[in-house]
């Protein structure tokens, strides 16, 4: 798995033809290492809906058709109000499998309201790609479960 830091909480994980984009805050991010228009993800994962994580998710997903994975409330907003067609909606503890990979939502201690006003539960992401597993904590505070 190749991991590329794109600024703030945004990462691109790549294994073969699978390209995962996490928390795509690029436009308006002075530290962004790429422009949203340069990225071609197959999947986009969202930890929570604060503007500095939600970022360019709608534009990138509409342009690329990438599968979006976000918790139930955000997925409802993205698929309904925002018109995205390829959205998966696990809850905390849920897993979404794709190809030979998967992502699982874990608890995160933080607040979360999307730019459109959707209140939701933030998540961490355990991502297995190409047989390697990484944990993206999003904006979680330190808490005892992290040692698990």
Rosetta constraint file for C-alpha pairs under 8 A:
AtomPair CA 1 CA 13 HARMONIC 6.54 0.50
AtomPair CA 1 CA 14 HARMONIC 5.55 0.50
AtomPair CA 1 CA 15 HARMONIC 4.92 0.50
AtomPair CA 1 CA 129 HARMONIC 6.66 0.50
AtomPair CA 1 CA 130 HARMONIC 6.16 0.50
AtomPair CA 1 CA 132 HARMONIC 6.82 0.50
AtomPair CA 2 CA 13 HARMONIC 5.64 0.50
AtomPair CA 2 CA 14 HARMONIC 5.06 0.50
AtomPair CA 2 CA 15 HARMONIC 6.49 0.50
AtomPair CA 3 CA 11 HARMONIC 6.85 0.50
AtomPair CA 3 CA 12 HARMONIC 5.81 0.50
AtomPair CA 3 CA 13 HARMONIC 4.67 0.50
AtomPair CA 3 CA 14 HARMONIC 6.58 0.50
AtomPair CA 4 CA 11 HARMONIC 5.60 0.50
AtomPair CA 4 CA 12 HARMONIC 5.10 0.50
AtomPair CA 4 CA 13 HARMONIC 6.48 0.50
AtomPair CA 5 CA 9 HARMONIC 7.98 0.50
AtomPair CA 5 CA 10 HARMONIC 6.34 0.50
AtomPair CA 5 CA 11 HARMONIC 4.66 0.50
AtomPair CA 5 CA 12 HARMONIC 6.59 0.50
AtomPair CA 5 CA 33 HARMONIC 7.63 0.50
AtomPair CA 6 CA 10 HARMONIC 5.26 0.50
AtomPair CA 6 CA 11 HARMONIC 5.42 0.50
AtomPair CA 6 CA 12 HARMONIC 7.14 0.50
AtomPair CA 6 CA 26 HARMONIC 7.75 0.50
AtomPair CA 6 CA 31 HARMONIC 7.87 0.50
AtomPair CA 6 CA 32 HARMONIC 5.47 0.50
AtomPair CA 6 CA 33 HARMONIC 4.74 0.50
AtomPair CA 6 CA 34 HARMONIC 6.41 0.50
AtomPair CA 7 CA 11 HARMONIC 7.41 0.50
AtomPair CA 7 CA 25 HARMONIC 7.89 0.50
AtomPair CA 7 CA 26 HARMONIC 7.47 0.50
AtomPair CA 7 CA 29 HARMONIC 7.54 0.50
AtomPair CA 7 CA 31 HARMONIC 5.40 0.50
AtomPair CA 7 CA 32 HARMONIC 4.69 0.50
AtomPair CA 7 CA 33 HARMONIC 6.16 0.50
AtomPair CA 8 CA 25 HARMONIC 7.58 0.50
AtomPair CA 8 CA 29 HARMONIC 7.93 0.50
AtomPair CA 8 CA 31 HARMONIC 7.24 0.50
AtomPair CA 8 CA 32 HARMONIC 7.59 0.50
AtomPair CA 8 CA 52 HARMONIC 7.83 0.50
AtomPair CA 9 CA 22 HARMONIC 7.51 0.50
AtomPair CA 9 CA 23 HARMONIC 6.13 0.50
AtomPair CA 9 CA 24 HARMONIC 7.90 0.50
AtomPair CA 9 CA 25 HARMONIC 7.61 0.50
AtomPair CA 9 CA 53 HARMONIC 6.74 0.50
AtomPair CA 9 CA 138 HARMONIC 6.72 0.50
AtomPair CA 10 CA 21 HARMONIC 7.12 0.50
AtomPair CA 10 CA 22 HARMONIC 5.32 0.50
AtomPair CA 10 CA 23 HARMONIC 4.88 0.50
AtomPair CA 10 CA 24 HARMONIC 5.30 0.50
AtomPair CA 10 CA 25 HARMONIC 6.30 0.50
AtomPair CA 10 CA 26 HARMONIC 7.78 0.50
AtomPair CA 10 CA 53 HARMONIC 7.32 0.50
AtomPair CA 11 CA 21 HARMONIC 5.85 0.50
AtomPair CA 11 CA 22 HARMONIC 5.25 0.50
AtomPair CA 11 CA 23 HARMONIC 7.20 0.50
AtomPair CA 11 CA 24 HARMONIC 7.69 0.50
AtomPair CA 12 CA 19 HARMONIC 6.80 0.50
AtomPair CA 12 CA 20 HARMONIC 5.55 0.50
AtomPair CA 12 CA 21 HARMONIC 4.57 0.50
AtomPair CA 12 CA 22 HARMONIC 6.39 0.50
AtomPair CA 13 CA 19 HARMONIC 5.78 0.50
AtomPair CA 13 CA 20 HARMONIC 5.00 0.50
AtomPair CA 13 CA 21 HARMONIC 6.49 0.50
AtomPair CA 14 CA 18 HARMONIC 5.73 0.50
AtomPair CA 14 CA 19 HARMONIC 4.53 0.50
AtomPair CA 14 CA 20 HARMONIC 6.29 0.50
AtomPair CA 14 CA 129 HARMONIC 7.88 0.50
AtomPair CA 15 CA 19 HARMONIC 6.67 0.50
AtomPair CA 15 CA 129 HARMONIC 6.64 0.50
AtomPair CA 15 CA 130 HARMONIC 5.84 0.50
AtomPair CA 18 CA 41 HARMONIC 7.55 0.50
AtomPair CA 18 CA 42 HARMONIC 5.96 0.50
AtomPair CA 18 CA 43 HARMONIC 7.67 0.50
AtomPair CA 19 CA 40 HARMONIC 7.44 0.50
AtomPair CA 19 CA 41 HARMONIC 4.78 0.50
AtomPair CA 19 CA 42 HARMONIC 5.19 0.50
AtomPair CA 19 CA 43 HARMONIC 6.35 0.50
AtomPair CA 20 CA 41 HARMONIC 5.58 0.50
AtomPair CA 20 CA 42 HARMONIC 6.15 0.50
AtomPair CA 20 CA 43 HARMONIC 4.76 0.50
AtomPair CA 20 CA 44 HARMONIC 5.61 0.50
AtomPair CA 20 CA 45 HARMONIC 7.23 0.50
AtomPair CA 21 CA 41 HARMONIC 6.00 0.50
AtomPair CA 21 CA 43 HARMONIC 6.28 0.50
AtomPair CA 21 CA 44 HARMONIC 4.69 0.50
AtomPair CA 21 CA 45 HARMONIC 6.27 0.50
AtomPair CA 22 CA 44 HARMONIC 5.74 0.50
AtomPair CA 22 CA 45 HARMONIC 4.80 0.50
AtomPair CA 22 CA 46 HARMONIC 5.90 0.50
AtomPair CA 22 CA 47 HARMONIC 7.72 0.50
AtomPair CA 23 CA 44 HARMONIC 7.55 0.50
AtomPair CA 23 CA 45 HARMONIC 6.38 0.50
AtomPair CA 23 CA 46 HARMONIC 5.04 0.50
AtomPair CA 23 CA 47 HARMONIC 6.55 0.50
AtomPair CA 23 CA 48 HARMONIC 7.98 0.50
AtomPair CA 23 CA 52 HARMONIC 7.92 0.50
AtomPair CA 23 CA 53 HARMONIC 4.47 0.50
AtomPair CA 23 CA 54 HARMONIC 5.91 0.50
AtomPair CA 23 CA 55 HARMONIC 7.19 0.50
AtomPair CA 23 CA 57 HARMONIC 7.67 0.50
AtomPair CA 24 CA 36 HARMONIC 7.82 0.50
AtomPair CA 24 CA 44 HARMONIC 7.87 0.50
AtomPair CA 24 CA 46 HARMONIC 7.94 0.50
AtomPair CA 24 CA 53 HARMONIC 5.96 0.50
AtomPair CA 24 CA 54 HARMONIC 6.24 0.50
AtomPair CA 24 CA 55 HARMONIC 5.41 0.50
AtomPair CA 24 CA 56 HARMONIC 5.57 0.50
AtomPair CA 24 CA 57 HARMONIC 5.89 0.50
AtomPair CA 25 CA 29 HARMONIC 6.63 0.50
AtomPair CA 25 CA 32 HARMONIC 7.96 0.50
AtomPair CA 25 CA 51 HARMONIC 7.38 0.50
AtomPair CA 25 CA 52 HARMONIC 5.36 0.50
AtomPair CA 25 CA 53 HARMONIC 5.06 0.50
AtomPair CA 25 CA 54 HARMONIC 6.11 0.50
AtomPair CA 25 CA 55 HARMONIC 3.86 0.50
AtomPair CA 25 CA 56 HARMONIC 5.81 0.50
AtomPair CA 25 CA 57 HARMONIC 7.83 0.50
AtomPair CA 26 CA 32 HARMONIC 5.36 0.50
AtomPair CA 26 CA 34 HARMONIC 7.08 0.50
AtomPair CA 26 CA 35 HARMONIC 6.19 0.50
AtomPair CA 26 CA 36 HARMONIC 6.05 0.50
AtomPair CA 26 CA 55 HARMONIC 6.40 0.50
AtomPair CA 26 CA 56 HARMONIC 6.59 0.50
AtomPair CA 27 CA 32 HARMONIC 7.67 0.50
AtomPair CA 27 CA 35 HARMONIC 6.81 0.50
AtomPair CA 27 CA 36 HARMONIC 6.77 0.50
AtomPair CA 27 CA 55 HARMONIC 6.93 0.50
AtomPair CA 27 CA 56 HARMONIC 6.75 0.50
AtomPair CA 34 CA 38 HARMONIC 6.66 0.50
AtomPair CA 34 CA 39 HARMONIC 7.70 0.50
AtomPair CA 35 CA 39 HARMONIC 7.22 0.50
AtomPair CA 36 CA 56 HARMONIC 6.74 0.50
AtomPair CA 36 CA 60 HARMONIC 6.66 0.50
AtomPair CA 37 CA 60 HARMONIC 7.33 0.50
AtomPair CA 39 CA 60 HARMONIC 7.81 0.50
AtomPair CA 40 CA 60 HARMONIC 7.87 0.50
AtomPair CA 40 CA 64 HARMONIC 6.23 0.50
AtomPair CA 41 CA 64 HARMONIC 6.98 0.50
AtomPair CA 41 CA 66 HARMONIC 6.03 0.50
AtomPair CA 42 CA 64 HARMONIC 7.42 0.50
AtomPair CA 42 CA 65 HARMONIC 7.47 0.50
AtomPair CA 42 CA 66 HARMONIC 4.52 0.50
AtomPair CA 42 CA 67 HARMONIC 6.36 0.50
AtomPair CA 43 CA 66 HARMONIC 4.74 0.50
AtomPair CA 43 CA 67 HARMONIC 4.59 0.50
AtomPair CA 43 CA 68 HARMONIC 5.79 0.50
AtomPair CA 43 CA 69 HARMONIC 7.62 0.50
AtomPair CA 44 CA 57 HARMONIC 7.45 0.50
AtomPair CA 44 CA 61 HARMONIC 7.52 0.50
AtomPair CA 44 CA 66 HARMONIC 6.42 0.50
AtomPair CA 44 CA 67 HARMONIC 6.17 0.50
AtomPair CA 44 CA 68 HARMONIC 4.75 0.50
AtomPair CA 44 CA 69 HARMONIC 6.28 0.50
AtomPair CA 45 CA 68 HARMONIC 5.87 0.50
AtomPair CA 45 CA 69 HARMONIC 4.85 0.50
AtomPair CA 45 CA 70 HARMONIC 6.15 0.50
AtomPair CA 46 CA 53 HARMONIC 7.14 0.50
AtomPair CA 46 CA 54 HARMONIC 6.85 0.50
AtomPair CA 46 CA 68 HARMONIC 7.75 0.50
AtomPair CA 46 CA 69 HARMONIC 6.39 0.50
AtomPair CA 46 CA 70 HARMONIC 5.18 0.50
AtomPair CA 46 CA 71 HARMONIC 7.94 0.50
AtomPair CA 47 CA 53 HARMONIC 7.36 0.50
AtomPair CA 47 CA 70 HARMONIC 6.89 0.50
AtomPair CA 47 CA 71 HARMONIC 7.95 0.50
AtomPair CA 47 CA 122 HARMONIC 5.91 0.50
AtomPair CA 47 CA 123 HARMONIC 4.93 0.50
AtomPair CA 47 CA 124 HARMONIC 5.87 0.50
AtomPair CA 47 CA 125 HARMONIC 6.86 0.50
AtomPair CA 47 CA 137 HARMONIC 7.92 0.50
AtomPair CA 47 CA 138 HARMONIC 5.51 0.50
AtomPair CA 47 CA 139 HARMONIC 7.97 0.50
AtomPair CA 48 CA 53 HARMONIC 6.65 0.50
AtomPair CA 48 CA 54 HARMONIC 6.94 0.50
AtomPair CA 48 CA 70 HARMONIC 7.57 0.50
AtomPair CA 48 CA 71 HARMONIC 7.89 0.50
AtomPair CA 48 CA 74 HARMONIC 7.78 0.50
AtomPair CA 48 CA 112 HARMONIC 6.08 0.50
AtomPair CA 48 CA 113 HARMONIC 7.76 0.50
AtomPair CA 48 CA 114 HARMONIC 7.54 0.50
AtomPair CA 48 CA 120 HARMONIC 7.68 0.50
AtomPair CA 48 CA 121 HARMONIC 7.33 0.50
AtomPair CA 48 CA 122 HARMONIC 4.79 0.50
AtomPair CA 48 CA 123 HARMONIC 6.40 0.50
AtomPair CA 48 CA 138 HARMONIC 7.57 0.50
AtomPair CA 49 CA 53 HARMONIC 6.21 0.50
AtomPair CA 49 CA 54 HARMONIC 4.97 0.50
AtomPair CA 49 CA 74 HARMONIC 7.10 0.50
AtomPair CA 49 CA 112 HARMONIC 6.07 0.50
AtomPair CA 49 CA 113 HARMONIC 5.75 0.50
AtomPair CA 49 CA 114 HARMONIC 4.13 0.50
AtomPair CA 49 CA 115 HARMONIC 6.88 0.50
AtomPair CA 49 CA 120 HARMONIC 7.98 0.50
AtomPair CA 49 CA 122 HARMONIC 7.82 0.50
AtomPair CA 50 CA 54 HARMONIC 5.87 0.50
AtomPair CA 50 CA 112 HARMONIC 6.15 0.50
AtomPair CA 50 CA 113 HARMONIC 5.99 0.50
AtomPair CA 50 CA 114 HARMONIC 5.26 0.50
AtomPair CA 50 CA 115 HARMONIC 6.52 0.50
AtomPair CA 51 CA 55 HARMONIC 5.42 0.50
AtomPair CA 51 CA 114 HARMONIC 6.83 0.50
AtomPair CA 51 CA 115 HARMONIC 5.96 0.50
AtomPair CA 54 CA 114 HARMONIC 7.48 0.50
AtomPair CA 56 CA 60 HARMONIC 6.03 0.50
AtomPair CA 57 CA 61 HARMONIC 5.90 0.50
AtomPair CA 58 CA 62 HARMONIC 6.04 0.50
AtomPair CA 58 CA 78 HARMONIC 7.40 0.50
AtomPair CA 58 CA 82 HARMONIC 6.99 0.50
AtomPair CA 58 CA 84 HARMONIC 7.20 0.50
AtomPair CA 59 CA 63 HARMONIC 6.14 0.50
AtomPair CA 60 CA 64 HARMONIC 6.03 0.50
AtomPair CA 60 CA 65 HARMONIC 7.96 0.50
AtomPair CA 60 CA 66 HARMONIC 7.80 0.50
AtomPair CA 61 CA 65 HARMONIC 5.18 0.50
AtomPair CA 61 CA 66 HARMONIC 5.15 0.50
AtomPair CA 61 CA 67 HARMONIC 7.36 0.50
AtomPair CA 61 CA 68 HARMONIC 7.18 0.50
AtomPair CA 61 CA 84 HARMONIC 7.07 0.50
AtomPair CA 62 CA 66 HARMONIC 7.69 0.50
AtomPair CA 62 CA 84 HARMONIC 6.47 0.50
AtomPair CA 65 CA 85 HARMONIC 7.83 0.50
AtomPair CA 65 CA 86 HARMONIC 6.91 0.50
AtomPair CA 66 CA 86 HARMONIC 6.91 0.50
AtomPair CA 67 CA 86 HARMONIC 4.95 0.50
AtomPair CA 67 CA 87 HARMONIC 5.78 0.50
AtomPair CA 67 CA 88 HARMONIC 7.33 0.50
AtomPair CA 68 CA 75 HARMONIC 7.93 0.50
AtomPair CA 68 CA 86 HARMONIC 6.18 0.50
AtomPair CA 68 CA 87 HARMONIC 4.69 0.50
AtomPair CA 68 CA 88 HARMONIC 6.12 0.50
AtomPair CA 69 CA 75 HARMONIC 7.14 0.50
AtomPair CA 69 CA 87 HARMONIC 5.94 0.50
AtomPair CA 69 CA 88 HARMONIC 4.87 0.50
AtomPair CA 69 CA 89 HARMONIC 6.20 0.50
AtomPair CA 69 CA 90 HARMONIC 7.52 0.50
AtomPair CA 69 CA 96 HARMONIC 7.77 0.50
AtomPair CA 70 CA 74 HARMONIC 5.84 0.50
AtomPair CA 70 CA 75 HARMONIC 5.23 0.50
AtomPair CA 70 CA 87 HARMONIC 7.64 0.50
AtomPair CA 70 CA 88 HARMONIC 6.62 0.50
AtomPair CA 70 CA 89 HARMONIC 5.66 0.50
AtomPair CA 70 CA 90 HARMONIC 6.90 0.50
AtomPair CA 71 CA 75 HARMONIC 5.86 0.50
AtomPair CA 71 CA 89 HARMONIC 5.22 0.50
AtomPair CA 71 CA 90 HARMONIC 5.33 0.50
AtomPair CA 71 CA 91 HARMONIC 5.18 0.50
AtomPair CA 71 CA 92 HARMONIC 7.16 0.50
AtomPair CA 71 CA 105 HARMONIC 7.75 0.50
AtomPair CA 71 CA 120 HARMONIC 7.76 0.50
AtomPair CA 71 CA 121 HARMONIC 7.45 0.50
AtomPair CA 71 CA 122 HARMONIC 7.83 0.50
AtomPair CA 71 CA 123 HARMONIC 7.60 0.50
AtomPair CA 72 CA 76 HARMONIC 6.14 0.50
AtomPair CA 72 CA 89 HARMONIC 4.52 0.50
AtomPair CA 72 CA 90 HARMONIC 5.74 0.50
AtomPair CA 72 CA 91 HARMONIC 5.62 0.50
AtomPair CA 73 CA 77 HARMONIC 6.47 0.50
AtomPair CA 73 CA 89 HARMONIC 7.80 0.50
AtomPair CA 73 CA 118 HARMONIC 7.03 0.50
AtomPair CA 73 CA 119 HARMONIC 7.49 0.50
AtomPair CA 73 CA 120 HARMONIC 5.81 0.50
AtomPair CA 74 CA 78 HARMONIC 6.07 0.50
AtomPair CA 74 CA 89 HARMONIC 7.92 0.50
AtomPair CA 74 CA 114 HARMONIC 7.61 0.50
AtomPair CA 74 CA 118 HARMONIC 6.93 0.50
AtomPair CA 74 CA 120 HARMONIC 6.89 0.50
AtomPair CA 75 CA 79 HARMONIC 5.86 0.50
AtomPair CA 75 CA 87 HARMONIC 6.19 0.50
AtomPair CA 75 CA 88 HARMONIC 6.60 0.50
AtomPair CA 75 CA 89 HARMONIC 5.27 0.50
AtomPair CA 76 CA 80 HARMONIC 5.69 0.50
AtomPair CA 76 CA 81 HARMONIC 7.75 0.50
AtomPair CA 76 CA 89 HARMONIC 7.52 0.50
AtomPair CA 77 CA 81 HARMONIC 5.17 0.50
AtomPair CA 77 CA 82 HARMONIC 6.30 0.50
AtomPair CA 77 CA 118 HARMONIC 7.31 0.50
AtomPair CA 78 CA 82 HARMONIC 4.72 0.50
AtomPair CA 78 CA 83 HARMONIC 6.28 0.50
AtomPair CA 78 CA 84 HARMONIC 5.70 0.50
AtomPair CA 78 CA 87 HARMONIC 7.47 0.50
AtomPair CA 79 CA 83 HARMONIC 5.02 0.50
AtomPair CA 79 CA 84 HARMONIC 4.54 0.50
AtomPair CA 79 CA 85 HARMONIC 5.95 0.50
AtomPair CA 79 CA 86 HARMONIC 7.63 0.50
AtomPair CA 79 CA 87 HARMONIC 6.21 0.50
AtomPair CA 80 CA 84 HARMONIC 7.20 0.50
AtomPair CA 88 CA 96 HARMONIC 7.39 0.50
AtomPair CA 90 CA 94 HARMONIC 4.93 0.50
AtomPair CA 90 CA 95 HARMONIC 6.51 0.50
AtomPair CA 90 CA 96 HARMONIC 7.05 0.50
AtomPair CA 90 CA 105 HARMONIC 7.37 0.50
AtomPair CA 91 CA 105 HARMONIC 6.84 0.50
AtomPair CA 92 CA 104 HARMONIC 7.86 0.50
AtomPair CA 92 CA 105 HARMONIC 4.96 0.50
AtomPair CA 92 CA 106 HARMONIC 5.40 0.50
AtomPair CA 92 CA 107 HARMONIC 6.20 0.50
AtomPair CA 92 CA 123 HARMONIC 6.81 0.50
AtomPair CA 93 CA 104 HARMONIC 6.30 0.50
AtomPair CA 93 CA 105 HARMONIC 5.24 0.50
AtomPair CA 93 CA 106 HARMONIC 5.55 0.50
AtomPair CA 93 CA 107 HARMONIC 7.71 0.50
AtomPair CA 94 CA 104 HARMONIC 5.60 0.50
AtomPair CA 94 CA 105 HARMONIC 5.77 0.50
AtomPair CA 95 CA 102 HARMONIC 6.72 0.50
AtomPair CA 95 CA 103 HARMONIC 5.56 0.50
AtomPair CA 95 CA 104 HARMONIC 4.24 0.50
AtomPair CA 95 CA 105 HARMONIC 6.66 0.50
AtomPair CA 96 CA 102 HARMONIC 5.55 0.50
AtomPair CA 96 CA 103 HARMONIC 5.45 0.50
AtomPair CA 96 CA 104 HARMONIC 6.52 0.50
AtomPair CA 97 CA 101 HARMONIC 5.84 0.50
AtomPair CA 97 CA 102 HARMONIC 4.22 0.50
AtomPair CA 97 CA 103 HARMONIC 6.62 0.50
AtomPair CA 98 CA 102 HARMONIC 5.88 0.50
AtomPair CA 100 CA 129 HARMONIC 7.44 0.50
AtomPair CA 100 CA 130 HARMONIC 7.23 0.50
AtomPair CA 101 CA 127 HARMONIC 7.79 0.50
AtomPair CA 101 CA 128 HARMONIC 5.43 0.50
AtomPair CA 101 CA 129 HARMONIC 4.96 0.50
AtomPair CA 101 CA 130 HARMONIC 6.69 0.50
AtomPair CA 101 CA 131 HARMONIC 7.60 0.50
AtomPair CA 102 CA 127 HARMONIC 5.99 0.50
AtomPair CA 102 CA 128 HARMONIC 5.26 0.50
AtomPair CA 102 CA 129 HARMONIC 6.87 0.50
AtomPair CA 103 CA 125 HARMONIC 6.49 0.50
AtomPair CA 103 CA 126 HARMONIC 5.61 0.50
AtomPair CA 103 CA 127 HARMONIC 4.45 0.50
AtomPair CA 103 CA 128 HARMONIC 6.26 0.50
AtomPair CA 104 CA 125 HARMONIC 5.71 0.50
AtomPair CA 104 CA 126 HARMONIC 5.13 0.50
AtomPair CA 104 CA 127 HARMONIC 6.54 0.50
AtomPair CA 105 CA 123 HARMONIC 5.71 0.50
AtomPair CA 105 CA 124 HARMONIC 5.70 0.50
AtomPair CA 105 CA 125 HARMONIC 4.94 0.50
AtomPair CA 105 CA 126 HARMONIC 6.55 0.50
AtomPair CA 106 CA 123 HARMONIC 5.40 0.50
AtomPair CA 106 CA 124 HARMONIC 4.81 0.50
AtomPair CA 106 CA 125 HARMONIC 5.97 0.50
AtomPair CA 106 CA 126 HARMONIC 7.19 0.50
AtomPair CA 107 CA 122 HARMONIC 7.13 0.50
AtomPair CA 107 CA 123 HARMONIC 5.18 0.50
AtomPair CA 107 CA 124 HARMONIC 5.97 0.50
AtomPair CA 108 CA 121 HARMONIC 7.98 0.50
AtomPair CA 108 CA 122 HARMONIC 5.67 0.50
AtomPair CA 108 CA 123 HARMONIC 4.83 0.50
AtomPair CA 108 CA 124 HARMONIC 5.53 0.50
AtomPair CA 108 CA 137 HARMONIC 7.09 0.50
AtomPair CA 108 CA 138 HARMONIC 7.58 0.50
AtomPair CA 108 CA 139 HARMONIC 7.40 0.50
AtomPair CA 108 CA 140 HARMONIC 4.77 0.50
AtomPair CA 108 CA 141 HARMONIC 7.24 0.50
AtomPair CA 109 CA 122 HARMONIC 7.24 0.50
AtomPair CA 109 CA 139 HARMONIC 7.68 0.50
AtomPair CA 109 CA 140 HARMONIC 4.72 0.50
AtomPair CA 109 CA 141 HARMONIC 5.38 0.50
AtomPair CA 109 CA 142 HARMONIC 7.73 0.50
AtomPair CA 109 CA 143 HARMONIC 7.57 0.50
AtomPair CA 110 CA 122 HARMONIC 6.39 0.50
AtomPair CA 110 CA 139 HARMONIC 6.41 0.50
AtomPair CA 110 CA 140 HARMONIC 5.38 0.50
AtomPair CA 110 CA 141 HARMONIC 6.57 0.50
AtomPair CA 111 CA 121 HARMONIC 7.42 0.50
AtomPair CA 111 CA 122 HARMONIC 6.78 0.50
AtomPair CA 112 CA 119 HARMONIC 6.03 0.50
AtomPair CA 112 CA 120 HARMONIC 5.65 0.50
AtomPair CA 112 CA 121 HARMONIC 6.19 0.50
AtomPair CA 112 CA 122 HARMONIC 5.80 0.50
AtomPair CA 113 CA 117 HARMONIC 5.68 0.50
AtomPair CA 113 CA 118 HARMONIC 5.31 0.50
AtomPair CA 113 CA 119 HARMONIC 4.37 0.50
AtomPair CA 113 CA 120 HARMONIC 6.12 0.50
AtomPair CA 114 CA 118 HARMONIC 5.09 0.50
AtomPair CA 114 CA 119 HARMONIC 6.61 0.50
AtomPair CA 114 CA 120 HARMONIC 7.94 0.50
AtomPair CA 123 CA 137 HARMONIC 7.45 0.50
AtomPair CA 123 CA 138 HARMONIC 6.89 0.50
AtomPair CA 123 CA 140 HARMONIC 7.89 0.50
AtomPair CA 124 CA 135 HARMONIC 7.22 0.50
AtomPair CA 124 CA 136 HARMONIC 5.74 0.50
AtomPair CA 124 CA 137 HARMONIC 4.40 0.50
AtomPair CA 124 CA 138 HARMONIC 5.48 0.50
AtomPair CA 124 CA 140 HARMONIC 7.31 0.50
AtomPair CA 125 CA 135 HARMONIC 5.67 0.50
AtomPair CA 125 CA 136 HARMONIC 5.05 0.50
AtomPair CA 125 CA 137 HARMONIC 6.33 0.50
AtomPair CA 125 CA 138 HARMONIC 7.57 0.50
AtomPair CA 126 CA 133 HARMONIC 6.83 0.50
AtomPair CA 126 CA 134 HARMONIC 5.76 0.50
AtomPair CA 126 CA 135 HARMONIC 4.45 0.50
AtomPair CA 126 CA 136 HARMONIC 6.38 0.50
AtomPair CA 127 CA 133 HARMONIC 5.47 0.50
AtomPair CA 127 CA 134 HARMONIC 5.32 0.50
AtomPair CA 127 CA 135 HARMONIC 6.29 0.50
AtomPair CA 127 CA 136 HARMONIC 7.75 0.50
AtomPair CA 128 CA 132 HARMONIC 5.45 0.50
AtomPair CA 128 CA 133 HARMONIC 4.24 0.50
AtomPair CA 128 CA 134 HARMONIC 6.55 0.50
AtomPair CA 129 CA 133 HARMONIC 6.43 0.50
AtomPair CA 142 CA 146 HARMONIC 7.20 0.50
